[in-house]
């Protein structure tokens, strides 16, 4: 075994972006949607509705995303205490996402250019994506009767990435693959209700502007019914309202994204280096001489492994070559070691 000290020029750090489908079994377009009556009837069902790619009783069933409904005034779900109607599962959902994204409990959401106090949220199951969702890959189709809207983010229409408190936040618009359809205001917004919501890739969430979907089709909506009459609304009813539209739309396309950082280490055996082996079989045990005379003036060895050590002579990483690399005084080599983390 021979050693060589590496220099700063032997190191290079690189970052690559890797994308993959979000849904189970590497499916990009989710076309079937199921819920679990057990989950919906549980305490969790008061807040979110879990959506599966197949019947929840199947062995292959896995949660793909959750649907929740948030309302600043607590409407749209049953209050925890009927004497304090502003506190309910819907107000909890609203406050949760306001704290996560806006980080200001006194500020409401502004979808496009219109402030709204309610929304539906689609939260992708964390195990289904890597680092974040991939802007421009979102294509969500929602259908009500004979009317259909296709929603995407506006990532391909902005010159600079929009941030809120260090979190990327794109507007949800009518269009596909990150670009708006022509019509309405030309930017994919509704006529009077602003954008269709927010796309928050770093949190794996899509906030859907409920008011926008409630609008008639002439204004860019789909006439969705949102129940907001206080204590008479059953918990989870508004989650089901959006779920039904997504199920009829039969298409939810989404990719995930991950930035993989790689360290490249360049090992350069020059012509005068690493030409002799330290294998004891090359030395005669009785005389201590080189067993083969050709190994004295014309040695030839094979490089099979590169080990990376620190200054304390501790082995940190091992790279195996795909095939032995012949080395003698007439040859030099460049071995690139890639470390992903």
N, C-alpha and C positions, 0 to 999 in steps of 0.2 A: 504494500500500500504506500502510495506517495502523496505528498501534500503540496498545495500551492495556495498562497494567500491571494485572495480576490481584492480588486481595487474598486473604487466607486464607479468607474466606467463599465464594470462588469454587471451592474445592476440596472434594471429598468422596471418601472411600475406602470401598469396599463389597466384601464377599466373598460369593460365591454358590457353592453346592454343585452340581456337575454329575455326573450318573450316566450310565453307559453299560454295555452288556453286555460281559462279559469275553471271550467266545470269538470266534474269527475270523469275519469277515463280520457283526459285530454280532449274533451269536446269543446269546440269554440262556440257553436251555436246551440244553445239549450232550447229544445222545442217541446218538451213535455214537462208539466208542472203538477206536483201533488203536494198535499198537506197531510198532517197527522191530526186526526180528531182528538187523540190523547193529548198531544202537545197543546192544541188549541184550547182544550178544556182545563189545562193546568194553570197554575199561577203565572207561568211564563207567558201563556197565551193572552193574558191581560195586556201585555206590552208588545210582543212581537209574534208574528206568524212565521213558522219555519216552512220553507219550500224545498221539496225534494225533486230529484230527477226521475224517480219512479215511485210506485206505491210505497209508503213508509213501512209496510209490513214485509217488503222484499228484503232478502239478505244483502242485496247490492245497494239498497237505499242509502243515500248520504245527503245531508243538508247542503244545499247549494247557496242559499241566501235567506235573509230574514226580511220581513216587511213590518214596519212600525208606523205609527201615526203620532205626530206631535202637534200640540196646540198650546199656545202661550197662556190662554185663558182656562185651560183644563177641559174645554168642551170636546165632545167626540168620544168620551168614555165615562164610565160611572165614577163619581167622586169617591175618594177614600172615606170621607165623612160628608153626608148629604148637607150638613150645615155649613160646609166650607167647599163650595163647588169648584173653586179654582184649582184645587189639588186633586189630581187624578193620574192614571197611567199616561194619558196624553200629555199632561203638563210635565211629567217626569221625563218622557222621551224628548220633548222639546228642550227642556233645560239641560239634559245630558248632551245633546248635540250642540247646543249653544255654547256650553262650557268647553267642549272638545275643540270646536272650530273657531268660534269668535272669541272665547275666553272673556266674555263680558256679559254678566247676567242682566244688564240693563239695555242691551241692544238686541234688536230683532234681525231677522234675515232679510237681505235685499236680493231678490232674484231678478237679475238684469237691472232694471231701474225702478222697481216697485218693491216696497217693504211689505212683507207678509208675516203673519203671525201663526201660520200653520203649514205643515208639509207632511208628505209621506216619505219614509226613508227606506231604501233598499241597502241592506248591509251584507256584503258578500262574506260567506263563511271564511274565517281566517285561514283555515287549512287549505283553502282552494287557491290562494294566490301567494306569491313569494314576497317580494319587497313592497310592491304597490300595484295598482291597476294601470293598464297601459292606455294613456290618452290617445284618442283617435280610433280605438278598437271598439268602443261602445256603440252598439246598435240595438236599441230596445223598441220592440213593436208592441203597441197597445191598441186594442180593438174594442169597440162598443157598437153592437149592431152591425151596420154597414159602414161605419166610420173607423178609420185607422190613422194612427199617428206613429211616426218613427222618430225616436229621440236619439240624439248623440251629444257629445260635448263639442265645444267650439275651439278645441286645441289647435286646429289647422287654420283658424281665422284670427288668431291674436299674434301680435308681433313680439310680445314679451310674456313670459309665464306669469300669470296672476297669482299673488300670494295673499293669504290672510294669516297673520301671526306665524309666518314661516311654513304654512301649509298651502300646497297648491290647490286652488279652487277655480275650476272652469265652469262656465255657464252651460246649462243643459238646454239644448235647442232642438228645433225640428230640422232634421237632416240625417246624414249618414256619414260614417267614417271621419268625424271631426269637422265636417263642413255643412253649412246650412243649405236647405233648399231655397230656391227663389220663391218669392211671394211674401205675404204678410208685410213685415217691415224690412225684409231683405236680410235680416240677421238671424232668422229662425225663432224670433220671439213671438209671443201672442200679441194681439192688438192692444189690449189694455192691462194685462196682468203680468207684464215683464217676461222674463225667460221661463222655461219649464222647470227651473231649479238649479241645483249645483251638482257638479261631478267632482268628488274629492278623492283623487286616486290614492293619496298617501294613507288614507284611513279606510280604504276599501268601501266607500259609501257613495250612494247616489241619492241626493235629496230632491224629491219631486214636488214641484209647486202645485199643491192641491187645488188652489184657486184657478190656476191655468187650465187644469184638466176639467174643471167644472164648467168652463165657458162653452158656449155653443160652437159648433164647427166653423161657423163663419168668422169667429174671432180666434180660431186656432185651437179651441178646446175639443173635448170629446163628450161633453155633457155627463161627466162622472158625478155620481151622487155622494157627497160627503155629509155624514150625519153629525150635527153640532148642536143638538137641542138639550145638552146638559145631562141630567141624571137619568133620563129615559133611554140613553144610548147604551147598548150592550158593549162591554169591553171587547175589543178586537173586531168590531163590525166594520170599521173603516179600513182595517188591514185587509179584510176579505174583499172590500170594494175594489181596491187596486189589484189584488191578486186575480180577481176574475177578469179584469181587463188584460193583464199580462198573459193569463192562460189562453185567452181567445186570440191574442196576438201571435202566439206560437213561434216566437223568435226572440231570444235574448243572447246577443253576441257580445263576448267580452274576453279580453286577454289580460294576463298579468305581466309584470315587468320586474326584472332584477338586475341590478348593476353588480357585476362580478369583477372584483379587483384581482389582478394577477401580478405576481412578482416574477420577472424574468431574470435568471442568473445565467450569464454567459461564461462558460468554462472553456479556456483556450489552451489546449496542450500544444506547445510549439515543437518545432522539429527536434530540438535537443532535449526535450523533457519527456518523462514517462516512457522511456524506451527499454527499461530494465524491469524485470519482475522481482518481487520480493518473495515469491513462492519458494519455500525451502527445497522443493524437489529439484530445483536447478543447481543446487550446491551439493557437492559430494560430501557425505557425512563423515567420511574417514579422512580426507585430505583438505576439505574446505575450499576446493577449487570448483570453478564453474564446470558443470557436467558436460555441456556441449560447447565446443570451441567456437562455433558460429555465433553463439550468444555473446561473445566477447566484443568482436568488432562489427558484427552485423546482426544485432539483436532484433527480434520481432515479437511483439506482445499484442494482446488484445484487450481493449478497454470494454468492460461490460457494465460497470457500475460507477456512478458518481455520488459521493457522499459529501454533504455540506456540514461543516463543523464550526463551532464558535471558538473564541480565543482560549476557552477552558478545555479545548479538545473534546467537547461533547457533541455527539452526532445529533444534528437537528432534522435532517431530511435525507432521503435516499432516492436517487433517480436511476431506474433500470433502463438500459438501452434496448431497443427492440431486437437488435442483433449485435454481436460483438464487432467492435471497430478496430481494425488492424492499425498498429502504430509502430513506426521505426524512424530512423534518422532522416528519411526522405519525405516524411509525411507530417502535416499539421492538421489539426481538427478544430472545429467549433461546435461545441455541444451546448444547446440551449435548454435550460431547465425551467419549467413553468410551474409556479406554485400558486394555486387558486385558494382564495379564502374569502 
